[in-house]
Amino acid sequence: MPILYKDEEKKKMLLLQFERCKGCSICIEACPRGVLKEGDKQNHRLVYPPIYAPEGDKNCTLCESCMIACPDFAIYVVEVPEE
């Protein structure tokens, strides 16, 4: 499962279930920081799931807006597992 962003300080990461995404772009629109963009790789549904593409000093804050907005539960924030 692709990790889009990982914050070691907060011990959380943003994950994407690539094949579950239906390409609706709701997560991209919901992101207050604008760090998600349409990707260039197709999944089995022939859509382009989002990628993490921050501009300048903008980074993901792991606010969970994308996760809450996603109707298919394809993108979500989880805690980094202890090793």
NUVEX-197377 format. One line per field, with one value per residue: y, z, x of N, C-alpha, C in turn; residue in one letter; residue number from 1. Coordinates in Angstrom, 2 decimals. Layout:
residues N
n_y	[Y  ...]
n_z	[Z  ...]
n_x	[X  ...]
ca_y	[Y  ...]
ca_z	[Z  ...]
ca_x	[X  ...]
c_y	[Y  ...]
c_z	[Z  ...]
c_x	[X  ...]
type	[a  ...]
seq	[NUM  ...]
END
This chain:
residues 83
n_y	[-1.17  2.10  4.65  7.90  10.13  10.67  11.44  11.63  12.91  13.35  10.77  9.56  8.59  9.06  7.10  5.39  3.40  2.24  0.75  0.80  3.37  5.49  7.66  10.11  12.57  13.96  13.95  15.49  17.99  18.42  18.80  21.09  22.19  21.77  19.72  17.36  15.92  15.02  11.91  10.29  7.69  4.92  3.02  -0.23  0.50  2.27  4.93  7.86  7.80  9.94  11.73  12.61  15.83  18.30  21.89  24.31  25.32  23.98  21.33  18.18  18.18  16.16  16.31  14.89  15.55  14.69  11.96  11.88  12.92  11.10  8.91  6.22  5.18  5.09  6.52  7.36  8.32  6.96  5.68  5.40  2.22  0.75  -0.28]
n_z	[0.00  -0.99  0.62  0.99  2.41  5.20  8.56  10.79  13.23  14.21  14.16  12.30  9.20  5.78  3.84  0.76  -0.81  -3.64  -5.75  -4.92  -5.26  -7.04  -8.60  -8.19  -7.26  -4.98  -2.60  -3.31  -3.72  -1.13  0.42  2.49  2.29  -0.27  -1.23  -2.56  -5.75  -9.03  -10.08  -12.38  -13.02  -13.92  -12.34  -11.90  -12.49  -14.46  -13.86  -12.48  -9.58  -6.69  -6.02  -3.78  -3.81  -2.83  -2.87  -2.75  0.58  1.64  3.39  4.15  6.81  8.06  8.66  8.14  6.43  3.76  4.12  5.49  3.53  1.43  -0.41  -0.77  1.08  0.44  0.99  3.79  7.16  9.35  12.35  12.69  12.82  15.70  15.83]
n_x	[0.85  0.75  2.61  1.85  2.69  4.79  5.18  7.56  7.83  5.20  4.48  2.79  1.19  0.19  -1.79  -2.56  -4.91  -4.31  -5.60  -8.23  -9.14  -11.35  -10.94  -12.26  -11.43  -12.17  -10.73  -8.54  -9.70  -10.62  -8.37  -6.86  -4.34  -3.50  -1.82  -2.22  -2.40  -3.63  -2.53  -0.16  -0.31  -2.23  -4.84  -6.47  -9.04  -8.84  -8.36  -6.76  -5.25  -4.61  -1.52  1.12  2.12  3.63  3.98  6.49  6.97  4.88  3.41  1.88  -0.41  -1.57  -4.27  -6.54  -8.62  -8.82  -9.20  -11.65  -13.31  -13.20  -15.18  -14.82  -13.08  -10.36  -8.11  -6.20  -5.24  -2.90  -1.37  2.17  3.53  5.02  8.39]
ca_y	[0.00  3.26  5.71  9.19  11.07  10.14  12.44  10.91  13.65  13.05  9.31  9.24  8.59  9.12  5.94  5.32  2.09  2.62  0.07  1.12  4.73  5.57  8.85  11.18  13.80  14.63  14.14  16.60  19.21  18.57  19.10  22.53  22.59  21.60  18.88  16.20  16.20  13.83  11.19  9.97  6.24  4.40  1.78  -1.18  1.16  3.18  6.30  8.31  8.12  11.09  11.62  13.67  16.76  19.60  22.98  25.22  24.81  23.33  19.90  17.60  18.33  14.96  16.80  13.86  16.05  13.80  10.69  12.10  13.21  9.99  8.04  4.81  4.83  4.72  7.31  7.53  8.60  5.93  5.83  4.60  1.12  0.63  -1.35]
ca_z	[0.00  -1.07  1.63  0.30  3.25  6.53  9.49  11.90  14.46  14.65  14.11  11.49  7.77  4.88  2.96  -0.33  -1.41  -5.05  -6.58  -4.43  -5.68  -8.26  -9.35  -8.09  -6.91  -3.81  -1.63  -3.81  -3.44  0.32  1.07  2.71  1.96  -1.70  -1.47  -3.36  -7.17  -9.82  -10.46  -13.79  -13.13  -13.88  -11.60  -12.68  -12.87  -15.54  -13.36  -11.97  -8.16  -6.33  -5.54  -2.85  -4.59  -2.16  -3.57  -1.82  1.94  2.09  3.66  4.72  8.26  8.51  9.24  7.85  5.56  2.59  4.60  5.81  2.30  0.46  -0.30  -0.92  2.10  -0.28  1.51  5.22  8.06  10.39  13.16  12.26  13.77  16.48  15.29]
ca_x	[0.00  1.64  2.65  1.94  3.43  5.09  5.70  8.19  7.59  3.83  4.35  1.62  1.43  -0.95  -1.75  -3.52  -5.17  -4.24  -6.60  -9.58  -9.48  -12.16  -10.55  -13.27  -10.69  -12.74  -9.65  -7.72  -10.46  -10.79  -7.09  -6.70  -2.96  -3.29  -0.64  -2.59  -2.63  -3.94  -1.31  0.03  -0.34  -3.60  -5.10  -7.27  -10.30  -8.44  -8.37  -5.47  -5.30  -3.80  -0.15  1.53  2.93  3.64  4.65  7.15  7.14  3.63  3.46  0.68  -0.51  -2.27  -5.52  -7.54  -9.69  -8.93  -9.74  -13.07  -14.04  -13.15  -16.36  -14.44  -12.09  -9.14  -6.99  -6.39  -4.12  -2.71  -0.16  3.31  3.67  6.27  9.27]
c_y	[1.24  4.25  7.01  10.18  10.44  11.24  11.71  11.58  13.34  11.56  8.89  9.24  8.58  7.98  6.03  3.88  2.36  2.02  0.35  2.48  4.70  6.86  10.01  12.55  14.56  14.89  15.33  17.93  19.48  18.99  20.61  23.06  22.45  20.74  17.60  16.66  14.90  13.20  10.93  8.47  5.75  3.16  0.87  -0.60  2.17  4.65  6.61  8.71  9.27  10.73  12.76  14.56  18.15  20.64  23.92  24.58  24.18  21.85  19.46  17.80  17.12  15.32  15.85  14.35  15.15  12.48  10.81  12.27  12.02  9.04  6.55  4.34  4.37  5.45  7.56  7.76  7.50  6.26  4.91  3.48  1.14  -0.50  -2.06]
c_z	[0.00  0.08  0.87  1.09  4.62  7.37  10.71  13.24  15.05  14.74  13.42  10.02  7.00  3.87  1.89  -0.77  -2.89  -5.89  -6.15  -4.95  -7.00  -9.04  -9.27  -7.76  -5.72  -2.76  -2.02  -3.49  -1.93  1.03  1.24  2.35  0.47  -2.05  -2.24  -4.78  -7.87  -10.27  -11.96  -14.06  -12.99  -12.99  -12.46  -13.11  -14.00  -15.15  -12.78  -10.50  -7.81  -5.92  -4.57  -3.62  -3.95  -2.99  -2.54  -0.46  2.49  2.28  4.19  6.23  8.90  9.21  9.04  6.98  4.35  2.97  4.86  4.53  1.34  0.64  -0.35  0.11  1.47  0.25  2.99  5.97  9.12  11.19  12.61  13.28  14.46  15.90  16.37]
c_x	[0.91  1.48  2.82  2.79  3.63  5.71  6.23  7.93  6.22  3.57  3.07  2.01  0.12  -0.81  -2.82  -3.67  -5.39  -5.36  -8.04  -10.06  -10.27  -11.91  -11.51  -12.66  -11.27  -11.65  -8.76  -8.40  -10.56  -9.50  -6.90  -5.32  -2.64  -2.09  -0.95  -2.90  -3.00  -2.62  -1.24  0.04  -1.78  -3.69  -5.98  -8.62  -10.08  -8.60  -6.99  -5.58  -4.35  -2.37  0.10  2.49  2.90  4.39  5.25  7.33  5.86  3.88  2.12  0.71  -1.20  -3.57  -6.70  -8.70  -9.90  -9.58  -11.25  -13.89  -14.13  -14.34  -16.03  -13.41  -10.78  -7.91  -7.23  -5.09  -4.08  -1.46  0.93  3.48  5.03  7.11  10.00]
type	[m  p  i  l  y  k  d  e  e  k  k  k  m  l  l  l  q  f  e  r  c  k  g  c  s  i  c  i  e  a  c  p  r  g  v  l  k  e  g  d  k  q  n  h  r  l  v  y  p  p  i  y  a  p  e  g  d  k  n  c  t  l  c  e  s  c  m  i  a  c  p  d  f  a  i  y  v  v  e  v  p  e  e]
seq	[1  2  3  4  5  6  7  8  9  10  11  12  13  14  15  16  17  18  19  20  21  22  23  24  25  26  27  28  29  30  31  32  33  34  35  36  37  38  39  40  41  42  43  44  45  46  47  48  49  50  51  52  53  54  55  56  57  58  59  60  61  62  63  64  65  66  67  68  69  70  71  72  73  74  75  76  77  78  79  80  81  82  83]
END
